Amino acid sequence: MADSLDVDVSSNALELAYLEASTAFQNNKQFDQALAYANKTLSRVDMGYGDASTPGSAYLARAEAAIGLKDLVAASSDLSKAETSERSAVSWIQDDKLKQTYKQKLKEVLEFHARLLTATGNQIEAKAKTDEAATL
């Protein structure tokens, strides 16, 4: 359905639809499709579409799909990219309330990444992520 939407391709609606499709496919345990729609979102981001939250959300969706596909290395890489995206948003957003929203999202991504790193036996990096999350 996301591909058939009749929306202005310059609006953020298409990115949101792709992210929703990725989530729906993940919920149905169709991780290849979830990954494909997260990738479609990132392709749109590369073309300059989306808002400040889009890249982080797309990398997070891609990481979740990678976990479903049992590719923990790719998931960790995408979580690092999600962290970078959220840090970037926190650094340039001026509105204090909105900045706090992005800090909370960064905290959640860091905690998720820490759990993944713990599961893969990387305790040192997991602790670093947990410690950073605690400062937010």
C-alpha positions in Angstrom: 0.0 0.0 0.0 2.9 2.4 0.8 4.1 2.2 -2.8 0.7 3.0 -4.2 0.0 6.1 -2.1 -0.9 9.1 -4.1 1.1 11.7 -2.2 3.3 14.6 -3.2 6.7 12.9 -3.5 8.3 16.0 -2.0 6.4 15.6 1.3 7.4 13.5 4.3 4.3 11.3 3.9 6.1 8.8 1.8 8.9 8.3 4.3 6.4 7.8 7.1 4.4 5.3 5.0 7.6 3.3 4.2 8.5 3.3 7.9 5.0 2.1 8.8 5.3 -0.6 6.2 8.6 -1.7 7.6 7.0 -2.0 11.1 4.0 -3.9 9.7 6.3 -6.4 8.0 8.4 -6.8 11.1 5.2 -7.5 13.1 4.4 -10.3 10.5 7.9 -11.7 10.8 8.6 -10.8 7.2 12.0 -9.3 7.9 13.3 -9.2 4.3 10.3 -6.9 3.4 10.8 -4.9 6.6 14.4 -4.4 5.6 13.4 -3.4 2.0 11.1 -0.7 3.3 13.6 0.7 5.7 16.0 0.8 2.8 13.4 2.7 0.7 13.2 5.2 3.5 16.9 5.7 3.6 17.0 6.1 -0.2 14.5 8.9 0.2 16.6 10.4 3.0 19.7 10.3 0.6 17.6 12.3 -1.9 17.0 15.0 0.8 13.5 14.0 1.9 12.3 13.5 5.5 12.7 15.5 8.6 15.3 15.3 11.4 13.8 12.1 12.9 13.6 10.2 9.6 17.2 8.9 9.3 17.4 7.7 12.9 14.0 6.0 12.6 15.0 4.3 9.4 18.3 3.0 10.7 16.4 1.8 13.8 13.9 0.0 11.6 16.7 -1.5 9.6 18.4 -2.7 12.7 15.3 -4.4 14.0 14.8 -6.1 10.6 18.5 -7.2 10.7 18.0 -8.7 14.2 15.0 -10.6 12.8 17.3 -11.9 10.0 19.8 -12.8 12.7 22.4 -10.4 11.3 23.6 -8.9 14.6 26.7 -7.2 13.0 24.5 -5.3 10.6 22.0 -4.5 13.4 24.8 -3.0 15.5 26.1 -1.0 12.6 22.7 0.4 11.9 22.2 1.2 15.6 25.4 3.2 15.5 24.1 5.1 12.5 20.8 5.8 14.3 22.8 7.1 17.3 24.8 9.4 15.0 21.6 10.7 13.5 20.0 11.4 16.8 23.1 13.1 18.2 23.2 15.3 15.1 19.5 16.3 15.6 20.1 17.0 19.3 23.1 19.2 18.5 21.3 21.5 16.0 17.7 21.7 17.4 17.2 24.9 19.3 13.7 24.3 20.7 14.3 22.9 24.3 11.1 20.8 24.3 11.9 19.2 20.9 15.6 18.8 21.9 14.4 16.8 24.9 12.3 14.6 22.7 15.4 13.8 20.6 17.5 13.2 23.7 15.0 10.7 24.9 15.0 8.9 21.5 18.9 8.9 21.6 18.7 7.4 25.1 16.4 4.6 23.9 18.6 3.8 20.9 21.7 3.7 23.2 19.9 1.4 25.6 18.7 -0.9 22.8 22.3 -1.0 21.3 23.7 -1.8 24.8 21.3 -4.8 25.1 22.4 -6.0 21.6 26.1 -5.6 22.5 25.6 -7.4 25.8 23.9 -10.3 23.9 26.9 -10.5 21.6 29.4 -10.5 24.5 30.7 -7.0 24.0 30.4 -5.8 27.6 32.8 -2.9 27.3 31.0 -1.2 24.5 27.7 -2.0 26.1 28.7 -0.3 29.3 29.8 2.8 27.3 26.4 3.0 25.7 24.6 2.5 29.0 26.8 5.2 30.6 26.1 7.6 27.8 22.4 6.9 28.0 22.5 7.7 31.8 23.8 11.2 31.1 20.8 12.1 28.9 
